[in-house]
Structures are given as structure tokens and as C-alpha cells.
Amino acid sequence: MQTTSVFPKGAIQTENGTEFTVYSRHASQIDLCLFDKTGERETARLPMVRGADDIHRLIVADVGLGTRYGFRAHGIYAPEHGLWFDPAKLLLDPYATEIDRPFRHDPALYALGAETGEIMPKAVLSQYEPVKRHQPHFAEGGLIYELAVKSFTQLHPDVPEEIRGTVAALAHPAILAHLKKIGVDAVELMPITAWIDERHLPPLGLSNAWGYNPVGFMALDPRLCPGGVRELRDTVAALHAEGIGVILDLVFNHTGESDIEGSILSLRGLDNLTAFRHPQGKPGVLVNDTGTGNTVACDHPYIRQLNVVSLWHYVLYARVG
């Protein structure tokens, strides 16, 4: 994926190796952490090189597709000043397009100094081919059918049990026939990107069924889309073949890192002061316009590019539309 912006693009394969980039203005040091194929054992911790533009970069020659990785950020830990740096916390690349496991709550995710390398999802180095362009499938004035991916097919007797509740199930002939029968022109998929349950749910034996608590904007949640971008691409193609457009409900206004008592998972640990909105002169307070604990600073150029690239990602590689 190409962009002329000065901001980072995550992990990109080049002729010299894989270039890892991440933005942080306030961290004193960012480390790239590589893991084995299981994602359980950290095999390398490599300091990145900070540029004058606050982008931390590192080219690694001997890593390839499928590599599991994450970041660790060094600096001051002082949440009352908006600083959440804790190198014990493994952090998800904001540009990750695939993760190796779902997010699960654990006290270590928010406890200062508690190691999270074993429990955090790892970004998986991936590469995709752009899908051929086509005319939009959705006609103005058509019927949009909003659906929650899991519940829509979870108990459907005609859908194979192994794919029930997933994006792949939406491409099953029984589902396509139903959508055609009721006159659907486009399906709107409720959030399918990687999310973490709100922290009050697990103690109650509950979980977030709709995914409105994202951690990664481009990484699809393995619970709903275990086949990643390729699964989404194939399902979109099957729907398009039936004349049905696809709309994704994407959440950019907050993240699952929540309020001041929330976890350190990605943007918070990398650069909280940049990623989230704070009242003037109160860096330790998170603006909560969303009612979910934090509000993403979409007016910051770095965050704005992240949002725009996320939209490009789904159009270029899954041909959503």
C-alpha cells in the first residue's frame, strides 16, 4: 500500500528486507519484538531508530510473511500527565492487518510492570494482492440489511458447523438465497475488526457480541473472520456475484483501551497524548465524547492517515462496496 504521507505504514516488505515503522512523539525508545510461529516465545527485541519526524524505523533482513511481532515503548509512566509508557506491555501495531488470536481481558494488561508478551495478540506480517476494480454494487435507494455476523448464522442448520458465525458463512448458498429472497441490495456488517470486551462484561459471564470496542482498525477479529482479509475478500466476491453490495461498519471514534482504568494495548501505550483527545491543559484526563472511556484524536494528521489508510485497505484488498 503506497501513500505519500510522512507518517508510518506499519510493516512493509522491501528489496532490503521488512521495514517496520511506528509513530510516537513522546516515547523515549520503541523496541520491535519478534516471536516464534506459536506467538508464545519472544525471539528478538530490537531497538528501533528514531527519526527527526518522530517515526521509529527498523529494517530487518531475515523476516518474512507470517512473522509474529509487536512493539514495546519506553518512557515515563505518569497517567496523570497522559503518559502510559511501560516496556512490559507488548503493543499491537496500529497498522496490523492480521492478528494471531483474539483479545482477552487479563489483569496484566493494565497493571504497571506486568508482562503481557504471552497473552497479547501478535501482529502477523501479511501481504495481499489488490482486487480488480468494479462499479459499485449498491444502487441509490436500495435496501440495506444491517447484520451481526456471528448471530446471523450461528444456529443456521444449513450452514456447516465449522463456519457458522463467521464472515465465510455469509457466502453460503443458503444465506445468499435468503438475502436475495427478501430483496437485499447491500449488507452492512456490524464491526468485524479486532476488539476487546468491555471490562465489566467478563465478571458477569458476558461478552461483546457486536464488536463495538476496537483495538485494531485493520486487523479482522479471528472469532468472526478466522481467514482474515482473504476470507472477507472471498465473501464479498460471492455477495457481489449475486448483485449484493457490502458495507462495513468501522469504528474510529474510540478504542477498547477505555478510560483511565483501562488496558494498555496499542495506541495508549505508543503515544496516548497524540492518539486521544484531552481537555486543554489537562493531559491526564481523557475526553469521553463517545461514552466509552476515550475519544480518538481524528483531527491529528497521524490518526487521520491511519483512518484513511484503513478505508483504502478494505477497498483495495477486499473490494468492499
Backbone as numpy.savetxt, mean C-alpha at the origin, in Angstrom:
# Nx Ny Nz CAx CAy CAz Cx Cy Cz
8.18 2.43 -14.19 7.34 3.61 -14.19 8.22 4.84 -14.19
8.01 5.73 -15.14 8.87 6.89 -15.27 8.14 8.16 -14.83
8.83 9.04 -14.19 8.29 10.34 -13.82 9.45 11.32 -13.77
9.19 12.58 -14.10 10.26 13.57 -14.12 10.45 14.24 -12.76
9.64 13.85 -11.78 9.74 14.47 -10.46 11.08 14.15 -9.81
11.49 15.03 -8.89 12.73 14.81 -8.16 12.53 13.84 -7.00
11.30 13.47 -6.70 11.04 12.61 -5.56 11.27 11.15 -5.91
11.39 10.28 -4.90 11.78 8.89 -5.14 10.68 8.06 -5.80
11.08 6.90 -6.27 10.16 6.01 -6.97 10.17 4.61 -6.37
10.68 4.46 -5.15 10.71 3.14 -4.53 11.90 2.34 -4.99
11.67 1.10 -5.42 12.73 0.21 -5.89 12.59 0.02 -7.40
13.62 0.42 -8.14 13.59 0.36 -9.60 14.81 -0.40 -10.10
14.60 -1.38 -10.97 15.72 -2.11 -11.54 16.37 -1.28 -12.66
17.69 -1.19 -12.61 18.45 -0.46 -13.61 19.55 -1.37 -14.15
20.30 -0.88 -15.13 21.38 -1.70 -15.69 22.52 -1.89 -14.70
22.58 -1.08 -13.67 23.64 -1.19 -12.66 23.20 -1.94 -11.40
21.95 -2.37 -11.39 21.42 -3.05 -10.22 20.07 -2.46 -9.84
19.61 -2.76 -8.64 18.33 -2.22 -8.18 18.59 -0.95 -7.37
17.95 0.14 -7.77 18.10 1.39 -7.04 16.92 1.55 -6.08
17.24 1.67 -4.80 16.24 1.90 -3.76 16.29 3.38 -3.39
15.12 4.01 -3.33 15.05 5.41 -2.94 13.90 5.62 -1.98
14.09 6.52 -1.03 13.02 6.88 -0.11 13.26 8.31 0.36
12.19 9.04 0.56 12.30 10.44 0.96 12.13 10.57 2.47
13.01 11.34 3.10 12.83 11.73 4.50 13.66 12.98 4.76
12.99 14.03 5.10 13.69 15.28 5.40 14.24 15.27 6.82
13.55 14.61 7.74 13.88 14.76 9.15 14.66 13.59 9.74
14.76 12.46 9.05 15.55 11.34 9.57 17.04 11.67 9.45
17.83 11.18 10.41 19.27 11.38 10.33 19.94 10.33 9.46
19.30 9.17 9.33 19.86 8.07 8.53 18.74 7.10 8.19
18.76 6.56 6.97 17.83 5.50 6.58 18.65 4.28 6.19
18.24 3.12 6.69 18.88 1.86 6.32 17.94 1.04 5.44
18.50 0.41 4.42 17.79 -0.58 3.62 18.01 -1.94 4.25
16.93 -2.67 4.51 17.02 -4.00 5.11 16.54 -5.04 4.11
17.37 -6.03 3.84 17.03 -7.13 2.94 16.75 -8.38 3.75
15.82 -9.21 3.24 15.40 -10.41 3.96 15.48 -11.64 3.06
15.50 -12.80 3.69 15.51 -14.05 2.91 14.14 -14.27 2.27
14.01 -15.38 1.54 12.79 -15.62 0.78 11.57 -15.83 1.66
11.77 -16.21 2.92 10.64 -16.40 3.82 10.17 -15.07 4.41
11.01 -14.05 4.32 10.69 -12.77 4.93 10.85 -12.77 6.43
11.46 -13.81 6.97 11.61 -13.93 8.42 12.99 -13.49 8.90
14.01 -13.70 8.09 15.38 -13.45 8.55 15.99 -12.29 7.78
16.47 -11.30 8.52 17.13 -10.16 7.90 18.54 -10.57 7.51
18.88 -10.41 6.23 20.17 -10.86 5.73 21.17 -9.72 5.54
20.69 -8.49 5.48 21.59 -7.35 5.29 20.90 -6.08 5.77
21.71 -5.18 6.35 21.24 -3.86 6.75 22.25 -2.86 6.20
21.83 -2.09 5.19 22.74 -1.27 4.43 22.38 0.20 4.56
23.31 1.04 5.03 23.03 2.48 5.12 22.87 3.09 3.74
21.84 3.91 3.58 21.59 4.59 2.32 22.31 5.93 2.32
22.50 6.46 1.13 23.22 7.72 0.98 22.21 8.85 0.83
22.32 9.84 1.70 21.39 10.96 1.68 21.89 12.04 0.72
20.96 12.52 -0.12 21.30 13.60 -1.03 20.85 14.94 -0.48
21.27 16.00 -1.13 20.88 17.34 -0.71 19.38 17.55 -0.85
18.73 16.70 -1.64 17.29 16.79 -1.85 16.49 15.97 -0.83
17.19 15.42 0.20 16.57 14.61 1.24 16.05 13.27 0.73
16.54 12.86 -0.43 16.24 11.51 -0.90 17.41 10.61 -0.51
17.09 9.50 0.10 18.10 8.52 0.52 18.13 7.43 -0.55
19.33 7.17 -1.10 19.46 6.28 -2.25 20.50 5.19 -1.97
20.30 4.06 -2.66 21.30 3.01 -2.63 21.06 2.08 -3.81
22.13 1.79 -4.57 22.05 0.82 -5.66 22.69 -0.47 -5.18
21.95 -1.57 -5.28 22.44 -2.88 -4.86 22.48 -3.77 -6.09
23.65 -4.33 -6.37 23.84 -5.04 -7.63 23.28 -6.45 -7.62
23.24 -7.10 -6.48 22.95 -8.54 -6.46 21.58 -8.88 -5.89
20.57 -8.05 -6.12 19.21 -8.39 -5.73 18.34 -8.40 -6.97
17.33 -9.26 -6.98 16.47 -9.39 -8.14 15.01 -9.43 -7.76
14.18 -9.72 -8.74 12.74 -9.78 -8.50 12.43 -10.80 -7.41
11.49 -10.48 -6.57 11.11 -11.35 -5.46 11.83 -11.03 -4.16
12.83 -10.16 -4.21 13.56 -9.78 -2.99 12.62 -9.11 -2.00
12.71 -9.53 -0.72 11.94 -8.91 0.36 12.79 -7.81 0.99
12.16 -6.65 1.25 12.94 -5.56 1.82 12.06 -4.62 2.63
12.69 -3.76 3.38 12.03 -2.71 4.14 13.05 -1.66 4.52
12.62 -0.63 5.22 13.51 0.44 5.66 13.50 0.56 7.18
14.59 1.13 7.72 14.65 1.54 9.12 15.15 2.98 9.15
14.53 3.80 9.99 14.88 5.22 10.05 15.46 5.57 11.41
16.58 6.28 11.39 17.24 6.74 12.61 16.92 8.22 12.83
16.94 8.62 14.07 16.71 10.02 14.40 16.14 10.14 15.80
15.57 11.28 16.09 15.03 11.56 17.41 13.64 10.96 17.57
13.41 10.32 18.71 12.07 9.84 19.03 11.46 10.80 20.04
10.56 11.64 19.57 9.89 12.62 20.43 8.53 12.93 19.81
7.56 12.03 20.00 6.24 12.23 19.40 5.62 13.58 19.73
5.95 14.13 20.91 5.40 15.44 21.27 5.91 16.55 20.34
6.99 16.24 19.60 7.53 17.18 18.62 7.32 16.67 17.19
6.52 15.62 17.04 6.23 15.07 15.73 7.31 14.18 15.17
8.21 13.71 16.01 9.34 12.87 15.57 9.15 11.45 16.11
9.12 10.47 15.20 8.80 9.09 15.58 9.90 8.12 15.13
11.13 8.55 15.12 12.19 7.69 14.58 12.61 6.63 15.59
12.55 5.38 15.15 12.89 4.24 15.98 13.44 3.14 15.07
14.77 2.95 15.02 15.35 1.98 14.09 14.97 0.54 14.38
14.31 0.29 15.51 13.81 -1.06 15.78 12.58 -1.38 14.94
12.02 -0.35 14.33 10.79 -0.53 13.53 11.14 -0.70 12.06
10.75 -1.85 11.50 10.86 -2.04 10.05 9.71 -1.28 9.40
9.99 -0.56 8.32 9.01 0.32 7.71 8.74 -0.09 6.26
7.47 -0.06 5.89 7.09 -0.40 4.53 7.43 0.74 3.58
8.02 0.40 2.45 8.28 1.37 1.38 6.94 1.94 0.91
6.74 3.27 0.96 5.48 3.83 0.47 5.19 3.51 -0.99
6.24 3.17 -1.75 6.07 2.82 -3.16 5.99 1.31 -3.39
5.87 0.53 -2.34 5.75 -0.92 -2.50 4.51 -1.26 -3.31
4.65 -2.20 -4.23 3.50 -2.64 -5.04 3.06 -4.05 -4.68
3.81 -4.71 -3.79 3.45 -6.05 -3.35 4.04 -6.27 -1.96
3.29 -6.94 -1.08 3.80 -7.31 0.24 3.64 -8.81 0.43
4.43 -9.36 1.36 4.47 -10.81 1.48 3.50 -11.38 2.51
2.77 -10.52 3.21 1.80 -10.99 4.23 0.91 -9.82 4.63
-0.22 -10.10 5.23 -1.09 -9.00 5.68 -0.54 -8.34 6.93
-1.03 -7.16 7.23 -0.71 -6.47 8.48 -1.54 -7.07 9.62
-0.87 -7.28 10.75 -1.55 -7.77 11.95 -1.11 -6.92 13.13
-2.04 -6.65 14.03 -1.69 -5.86 15.21 -0.78 -6.64 16.15
0.14 -5.92 16.75 1.05 -6.49 17.74 1.56 -5.33 18.59
1.68 -5.51 19.92 2.17 -4.41 20.77 3.51 -3.85 20.33
4.35 -4.69 19.70 5.67 -4.24 19.27 5.59 -3.15 18.22
4.48 -3.07 17.49 4.37 -2.11 16.41 4.33 -0.67 16.90
4.02 -0.47 18.18 4.00 0.90 18.71 4.88 1.10 19.94
5.46 0.03 20.48 6.30 0.14 21.67 7.71 0.58 21.29
8.20 1.64 21.92 9.53 2.17 21.63 10.59 1.11 21.87
11.45 0.91 20.85 12.55 -0.04 20.97 12.20 -1.48 20.72
10.93 -1.79 20.52 10.51 -3.17 20.26 10.76 -3.51 18.79
11.46 -4.60 18.55 11.82 -5.02 17.20 10.60 -5.55 16.45
10.46 -5.12 15.19 9.30 -5.56 14.40 9.68 -6.26 13.09
10.97 -6.55 12.92 11.41 -7.15 11.67 10.72 -8.46 11.33
10.40 -9.27 12.33 9.80 -10.57 12.06 8.31 -10.49 11.79
7.65 -9.47 12.32 6.19 -9.43 12.21 5.68 -8.48 11.12
6.51 -7.56 10.69 6.07 -6.61 9.67 6.02 -7.25 8.28
5.02 -6.91 7.48 5.05 -7.30 6.07 6.28 -6.69 5.38
6.85 -7.44 4.46 7.98 -6.96 3.68 7.51 -6.56 2.28
8.08 -5.51 1.74 7.85 -5.18 0.35 8.54 -6.24 -0.51
7.93 -6.60 -1.63 8.49 -7.58 -2.55 8.85 -6.86 -3.84
10.11 -6.92 -4.22 10.56 -6.27 -5.45 9.86 -6.91 -6.65
9.11 -6.11 -7.38 8.27 -6.61 -8.46 8.42 -5.75 -9.70
8.02 -6.32 -10.82 8.07 -5.59 -12.09 6.91 -6.06 -12.96
6.27 -5.14 -13.66 5.10 -5.47 -14.46 5.21 -4.87 -15.85
4.50 -5.49 -16.78 4.43 -4.96 -18.14 3.16 -4.13 -18.28
3.26 -2.94 -18.88 2.06 -2.14 -19.08 1.02 -2.90 -19.91
-0.24 -2.68 -19.59 -1.33 -3.31 -20.32 -1.73 -2.40 -21.47
-2.09 -3.00 -22.59 -2.47 -2.22 -23.78 -3.62 -1.28 -23.47
-3.51 -0.06 -23.97 -4.56 0.93 -23.74 -5.83 0.57 -24.50
-6.95 1.09 -23.99 -8.23 0.88 -24.64 -9.15 2.05 -24.30
-10.27 2.12 -24.97 -11.25 3.14 -24.65 -11.94 2.80 -23.33
-12.35 3.82 -22.57 -13.05 3.56 -21.30 -14.28 2.68 -21.50
-14.52 1.78 -20.56 -15.65 0.87 -20.67 -16.92 1.42 -20.04
-16.76 2.42 -19.21 -17.92 2.93 -18.50 -18.55 4.10 -19.25
-19.83 3.99 -19.55 -20.54 5.05 -20.25 -21.23 5.97 -19.26
-21.25 7.25 -19.58 -21.90 8.22 -18.71 -23.36 7.85 -18.49
-23.78 7.87 -17.24 -25.16 7.52 -16.92 -25.38 6.05 -16.66
-24.33 5.24 -16.73 -24.47 3.81 -16.50 -24.62 3.47 -15.03
-24.88 2.19 -14.75 -25.08 1.70 -13.39 -23.75 1.28 -12.77
-23.37 1.92 -11.67 -22.17 1.55 -10.91 -22.59 0.68 -9.74
-22.00 -0.49 -9.63 -22.31 -1.44 -8.56 -21.13 -1.46 -7.58
-21.30 -0.85 -6.41 -20.25 -0.86 -5.38 -20.31 -2.19 -4.64
-19.14 -2.82 -4.48 -19.14 -4.11 -3.78 -17.90 -4.28 -2.92
-18.09 -5.00 -1.83 -16.98 -5.40 -0.96 -16.48 -6.74 -1.46
-15.23 -6.79 -1.88 -14.71 -7.97 -2.58 -14.90 -9.25 -1.79
-14.55 -9.24 -0.51 -14.61 -10.47 0.27 -16.03 -10.99 0.41
-16.92 -10.16 0.90 -18.28 -10.63 1.20 -19.07 -10.96 -0.05
-18.71 -10.37 -1.19 -19.49 -10.56 -2.41 -19.48 -12.02 -2.88
-18.36 -12.71 -2.68 -18.27 -14.10 -3.16 -17.91 -15.10 -2.08
-17.80 -14.66 -0.83 -17.29 -15.52 0.24 -18.09 -16.81 0.38
-19.39 -16.77 0.17 -20.24 -17.96 0.37 -20.89 -18.44 -0.92
-20.41 -17.96 -2.05 -21.05 -18.33 -3.32 -20.76 -19.80 -3.65
-21.80 -20.63 -3.76 -21.57 -22.07 -3.97 -20.96 -22.43 -5.31
-21.11 -21.56 -6.31 -20.58 -21.88 -7.64 -19.12 -21.46 -7.82
-18.62 -20.65 -6.91 -17.24 -20.18 -7.01 -16.34 -21.17 -6.26
-15.24 -21.62 -6.87 -14.33 -22.55 -6.18 -13.91 -22.00 -4.82
-13.90 -22.85 -3.84 -13.65 -22.42 -2.47 -12.31 -21.69 -2.33
-11.30 -22.12 -3.10 -9.96 -21.56 -2.93 -9.86 -20.10 -3.40
-10.82 -19.62 -4.18 -10.75 -18.22 -4.61 -11.92 -17.38 -4.08
-12.80 -17.97 -3.30 -13.91 -17.19 -2.75 -13.37 -16.03 -1.92
-14.02 -14.90 -2.03 -13.63 -13.74 -1.24 -12.44 -12.97 -1.79
-12.00 -13.29 -2.99 -10.83 -12.62 -3.58 -11.21 -11.88 -4.85
-10.28 -11.07 -5.32 -10.48 -10.36 -6.58 -10.65 -11.34 -7.73
-9.92 -12.46 -7.70 -10.03 -13.46 -8.77 -11.44 -14.00 -8.91
-12.17 -14.08 -7.81 -13.52 -14.62 -7.85 -14.45 -13.76 -8.70
-14.15 -12.48 -8.83 -15.01 -11.60 -9.62 -14.95 -11.92 -11.11
-13.95 -12.69 -11.52 -13.83 -13.10 -12.92 -14.48 -14.45 -13.18
-15.06 -15.08 -12.17 -15.70 -16.38 -12.36 -16.96 -16.22 -13.22
-17.23 -17.15 -14.12 -18.40 -17.04 -15.01 -19.72 -16.80 -14.28
-19.88 -17.40 -13.10 -21.13 -17.22 -12.36 -21.29 -15.77 -11.90
-20.19 -15.15 -11.50 -20.23 -13.77 -11.05 -20.45 -12.83 -12.23
-19.74 -13.09 -13.32 -19.91 -12.25 -14.51 -21.35 -12.33 -15.02
-21.92 -13.52 -15.01 -23.30 -13.68 -15.49 -24.28 -12.92 -14.61
-24.05 -12.95 -13.32 -24.92 -12.22 -12.39 -24.84 -10.71 -12.64
-23.63 -10.19 -12.79 -23.46 -8.77 -13.01 -24.13 -8.33 -14.33
-24.01 -9.17 -15.36 -24.65 -8.86 -16.63 -26.18 -8.90 -16.50
-26.67 -9.87 -15.75 -28.12 -10.05 -15.60 -28.77 -8.84 -14.96
-28.10 -8.23 -13.98 -28.71 -7.10 -13.28 -28.33 -5.75 -13.91
-27.64 -5.79 -15.03 -27.40 -4.59 -15.81 -26.28 -3.70 -15.32
-25.24 -4.29 -14.73 -24.12 -3.50 -14.20 -23.24 -3.00 -15.35
-22.94 -1.70 -15.33 -22.03 -1.11 -16.33 -20.61 -1.00 -15.80
-20.47 -0.87 -14.48 -19.13 -0.79 -13.86 -19.24 -1.26 -12.42
-18.22 -1.98 -11.97 -18.14 -2.35 -10.56 -17.18 -1.39 -9.88
-17.51 -0.96 -8.68 -16.63 -0.14 -7.87 -16.17 -0.99 -6.70
-14.89 -1.35 -6.69 -14.36 -2.22 -5.65 -13.99 -1.41 -4.43
-14.59 -1.73 -3.30 -14.20 -1.10 -2.05 -12.73 -1.44 -1.79
-12.02 -0.68 -0.96 -10.55 -0.73 -0.90 -9.96 -2.14 -0.85
-8.97 -2.35 -1.71 -8.28 -3.65 -1.76 -6.78 -3.49 -1.50
-6.34 -2.28 -1.15 -4.92 -2.10 -0.83 -4.64 -2.54 0.60
-3.37 -2.75 0.91 -2.96 -3.28 2.21 -3.46 -2.40 3.35
-4.13 -3.02 4.32 -4.65 -2.27 5.46 -4.34 -3.01 6.77
-4.51 -2.29 7.86 -4.40 -2.87 9.19 -5.70 -2.57 9.93
-6.19 -3.52 10.70 -7.42 -3.30 11.45 -7.26 -2.16 12.45
-8.31 -1.40 12.68 -8.30 -0.42 13.75 -8.03 -1.14 15.07
-7.24 -0.53 15.95 -6.70 -1.26 17.09 -7.75 -1.73 18.09
-8.94 -1.14 18.07 -9.97 -1.58 19.02 -10.70 -2.83 18.55
-10.49 -3.24 17.31 -11.23 -4.38 16.77 -10.72 -5.75 17.24
-9.40 -6.04 17.15 -8.93 -7.38 17.54 -9.34 -7.81 18.95
-9.27 -6.93 19.99 -9.70 -7.37 21.32 -11.17 -7.77 21.39
-11.95 -7.28 20.42 -13.37 -7.62 20.37 -13.64 -8.83 19.48
-12.57 -9.39 18.93 -12.74 -10.52 18.02 -13.28 -10.09 16.66
-13.08 -8.83 16.31 -13.60 -8.29 15.06 -12.46 -7.90 14.12
-12.81 -7.66 12.87 -11.82 -7.21 11.90 -12.49 -6.25 10.93
-11.67 -5.46 10.25 -12.14 -4.52 9.25 -12.41 -5.29 7.96
-13.65 -5.36 7.56 -14.01 -6.15 6.39 -13.89 -5.36 5.10
-13.75 -4.03 5.18 -13.82 -3.19 3.98 -12.51 -2.55 3.60
-11.50 -2.63 4.43 -10.18 -2.14 4.04 -9.97 -0.65 4.09
-10.83 0.10 4.79 -10.67 1.56 4.82 -9.68 2.01 5.88
-8.55 1.36 5.98 -7.52 1.75 6.95 -6.16 1.41 6.36
-5.78 2.07 5.26 -4.63 1.63 4.46 -3.28 1.90 5.11
-2.32 1.08 4.74 -0.92 1.33 5.09 -0.15 1.62 3.80
-0.33 0.80 2.79 0.30 1.04 1.49 -0.75 1.46 0.48
-0.43 2.44 -0.36 -1.38 2.93 -1.35 -1.35 2.11 -2.64
-0.25 1.38 -2.89 -0.14 0.61 -4.13 -0.08 -0.90 -3.88
0.27 -1.31 -2.67 0.39 -2.74 -2.38 -0.99 -3.33 -2.12
-1.38 -4.32 -2.92 -2.69 -4.96 -2.75 -2.64 -5.90 -1.55
-3.74 -5.96 -0.81 -3.76 -6.78 0.40 -3.82 -8.26 0.04
-2.91 -9.08 0.57 -2.89 -10.51 0.21 -4.14 -11.26 0.60
-4.93 -10.74 1.54 -6.17 -11.41 1.92 -7.23 -11.29 0.82
-7.21 -10.21 0.08 -8.20 -9.98 -0.97 -7.66 -10.24 -2.35
-6.36 -10.04 -2.53 -5.76 -10.18 -3.86 -4.42 -10.89 -3.74
-4.43 -12.19 -3.38 -3.17 -12.91 -3.15 -2.27 -12.97 -4.37
-2.83 -12.82 -5.55 -2.04 -12.84 -6.77 -1.51 -11.48 -7.16
-1.73 -10.47 -6.32 -1.18 -9.14 -6.56 -1.71 -8.47 -7.81
-0.86 -7.64 -8.41 -1.26 -6.85 -9.57 -1.73 -7.73 -10.71
-1.10 -8.87 -10.89 -1.48 -9.73 -12.01 -2.89 -10.29 -11.83
-3.25 -10.61 -10.59 -4.62 -11.07 -10.33 -5.63 -9.96 -10.63
-5.32 -8.75 -10.21 -6.20 -7.62 -10.51 -6.29 -7.40 -12.01
-5.14 -7.44 -12.69 -5.11 -7.23 -14.14 -6.00 -8.25 -14.87
-5.88 -9.53 -14.50 -6.65 -10.58 -15.18 -8.15 -10.44 -14.91
-8.49 -10.04 -13.69 -9.91 -9.86 -13.36 -10.49 -8.66 -14.09
-9.72 -7.58 -14.16 -10.17 -6.40 -14.89 -10.40 -6.77 -16.37
-9.48 -7.56 -16.93 -9.62 -7.97 -18.33 -10.89 -8.79 -18.54
-11.20 -9.69 -17.60 -12.40 -10.52 -17.72 -13.66 -9.67 -17.63
-13.66 -8.68 -16.75 -14.81 -7.79 -16.64 -14.96 -6.92 -17.89
-13.83 -6.42 -18.38 -13.87 -5.62 -19.60 -14.40 -6.42 -20.78
-14.05 -7.70 -20.83 -14.52 -8.54 -21.94 -16.03 -8.66 -21.95
-16.65 -8.43 -20.80 -18.11 -8.46 -20.70 -18.71 -7.06 -20.78
-17.84 -6.07 -21.09 -18.33 -4.71 -21.21 -18.55 -4.01 -19.88
-17.91 -4.51 -18.83 -18.07 -3.96 -17.48 -16.81 -3.20 -17.09
-16.94 -1.94 -16.76 -15.81 -1.14 -16.32 -15.45 -1.44 -14.87
-14.28 -0.97 -14.46 -13.80 -1.21 -13.10 -13.33 0.11 -12.48
-13.85 0.40 -11.30 -13.47 1.58 -10.53 -12.90 1.10 -9.20
-11.77 1.67 -8.79 -11.19 1.33 -7.49 -11.47 2.44 -6.49
-11.90 2.06 -5.31 -12.06 3.01 -4.21 -10.72 3.07 -3.50
-9.97 4.15 -3.71 -8.64 4.31 -3.13 -8.68 5.33 -2.01
-8.00 5.02 -0.91 -8.01 5.88 0.27 -6.66 6.59 0.38
-6.66 7.90 0.22 -5.45 8.69 0.32 -5.49 9.70 1.47
-6.62 9.81 2.16 -6.75 10.90 3.14 -6.23 10.55 4.53
-5.97 9.28 4.81 -5.40 8.90 6.10 -4.69 7.56 5.95
-3.97 7.15 6.97 -3.36 5.82 6.98 -3.70 5.11 8.28
-3.49 3.79 8.29 -3.79 2.97 9.45 -2.84 3.18 10.61
-1.88 4.09 10.48 -1.01 4.39 11.61 -1.73 5.20 12.68
-2.89 5.73 12.36 -3.85 6.27 13.31 -3.34 7.47 14.10
-3.80 7.60 15.35 -3.51 8.78 16.16 -2.18 8.62 16.90
-1.97 9.43 17.91 -0.68 9.44 18.61 -0.41 8.13 19.35
-1.43 7.31 19.54 -1.24 6.01 20.18 -1.15 4.88 19.16
-1.06 5.23 17.88 -1.04 4.22 16.83 0.34 3.64 16.58
0.41 2.80 15.57 1.62 2.03 15.25 2.56 2.80 14.32
3.81 2.34 14.28 4.83 2.90 13.38 5.05 1.87 12.28
4.50 2.14 11.10 4.46 1.14 10.04 5.12 1.58 8.73
5.02 2.86 8.42 5.55 3.33 7.14 5.80 4.83 7.18
4.85 5.63 6.68 5.06 7.08 6.59 5.35 7.72 7.94
4.70 7.24 9.00 4.95 7.81 10.32 6.41 7.64 10.73
6.94 6.47 10.51 8.31 6.19 10.92 9.35 6.80 10.01
8.98 7.05 8.74 9.92 7.62 7.78 10.02 9.13 7.90
8.87 9.81 8.07 8.89 11.26 8.18 7.48 11.77 8.50
7.11 11.61 9.75 5.78 12.00 10.19 5.47 13.46 9.90
6.44 14.35 10.12 6.20 15.78 9.95 5.89 16.14 8.50
6.44 15.38 7.56 6.16 15.62 6.14 4.85 14.97 5.71
4.60 13.75 6.17 3.51 12.94 5.63 2.13 13.33 6.14
2.05 13.91 7.34 0.75 14.17 7.94 0.58 15.64 8.29
-0.66 16.07 8.40 -0.95 17.46 8.72 -0.93 17.68 10.23
-0.43 18.84 10.61 -0.33 19.24 12.01 -0.80 20.68 12.15
-1.45 21.03 13.27 -1.83 22.43 13.47 -0.59 23.33 13.50
-0.75 24.54 13.05 0.36 25.49 13.03 0.98 25.61 14.41
2.30 25.36 14.48 3.02 25.50 15.73 2.83 24.36 16.71
2.14 23.28 16.29 1.90 22.14 17.18 2.29 20.83 16.46
3.58 20.60 16.26 4.02 19.42 15.50 3.69 18.09 16.17
3.43 18.11 17.46 3.09 16.87 18.16 1.63 16.50 18.09
0.82 17.35 17.44 -0.62 17.10 17.32 -0.93 16.73 15.88
-1.70 15.66 15.71 -2.10 15.24 14.37 -3.47 15.80 14.05
-3.57 16.53 12.95 -4.88 16.97 12.48 -5.72 15.74 12.18
-6.98 15.74 12.60 -7.83 14.56 12.45 -9.10 14.91 11.69
-8.94 15.55 10.54 -10.10 15.89 9.71 -10.87 14.64 9.29
-10.19 13.53 9.19 -10.80 12.30 8.68 -11.57 11.52 9.74
-11.36 11.83 11.01 -11.99 11.07 12.07 -11.37 9.70 12.28
-10.17 9.50 11.73 -9.51 8.20 11.83 -8.15 8.29 12.51
-7.82 9.46 13.06 -6.59 9.59 13.81 -5.53 10.46 13.18
-5.50 10.53 11.85 -4.53 11.38 11.18 -5.08 11.84 9.83
-4.46 12.84 9.26 -4.83 13.32 7.93 -3.56 13.46 7.10
-3.52 12.76 5.98 -2.34 12.78 5.12 -2.18 14.17 4.49
-0.94 14.64 4.45 -0.63 15.97 3.91 -0.56 15.91 2.39
-1.70 15.79 1.74 -1.73 15.63 0.29 -1.29 16.88 -0.45
-1.14 18.01 0.27 -0.67 19.23 -0.37 0.86 19.29 -0.44
1.54 18.35 0.23 3.00 18.32 0.14 3.40 17.67 -1.19
4.38 18.24 -1.92 4.74 17.69 -3.23 5.10 16.20 -3.19
5.78 15.74 -2.15 6.16 14.33 -2.07 4.93 13.45 -1.98
4.00 13.81 -1.11 2.80 13.01 -0.94 1.91 13.11 -2.18
1.84 14.29 -2.76 1.03 14.46 -3.97 1.54 13.56 -5.09
2.87 13.49 -5.24 3.41 12.60 -6.27 3.10 11.14 -5.95
3.22 10.75 -4.69 2.91 9.38 -4.30 1.47 9.02 -4.68
0.55 9.94 -4.45 -0.85 9.68 -4.79 -1.04 9.56 -6.30
-0.42 10.47 -7.05 -0.59 10.46 -8.50 0.04 9.21 -9.10
1.23 8.84 -8.64 1.88 7.63 -9.15 1.05 6.39 -8.82
0.40 6.38 -7.67 -0.49 5.27 -7.32 -1.61 5.12 -8.35
-2.18 6.23 -8.77 -3.24 6.19 -9.78 -2.69 5.69 -11.11
-1.52 6.19 -11.51 -0.88 5.71 -12.73 -0.67 4.19 -12.67
-0.21 3.73 -11.52 0.11 2.32 -11.34 -1.07 1.42 -11.71
-2.25 1.74 -11.20 -3.41 0.88 -11.46 -3.90 0.98 -12.89
-3.72 2.13 -13.52 -4.13 2.28 -14.90 -3.13 1.61 -15.84
-1.84 1.82 -15.60 -0.81 1.30 -16.49 -0.69 -0.23 -16.43
-0.77 -0.79 -15.23 -0.45 -2.20 -15.07 -1.64 -3.12 -14.83
-2.82 -2.54 -14.56 -4.02 -3.37 -14.43 -5.12 -2.88 -15.37
-4.89 -1.73 -16.00 -5.84 -1.12 -16.95 -7.22 -0.93 -16.32
-7.21 -0.47 -15.07 -8.45 -0.14 -14.38 -9.14 0.99 -15.13
-10.44 0.87 -15.31 -11.19 1.92 -15.99 -12.42 1.35 -16.66
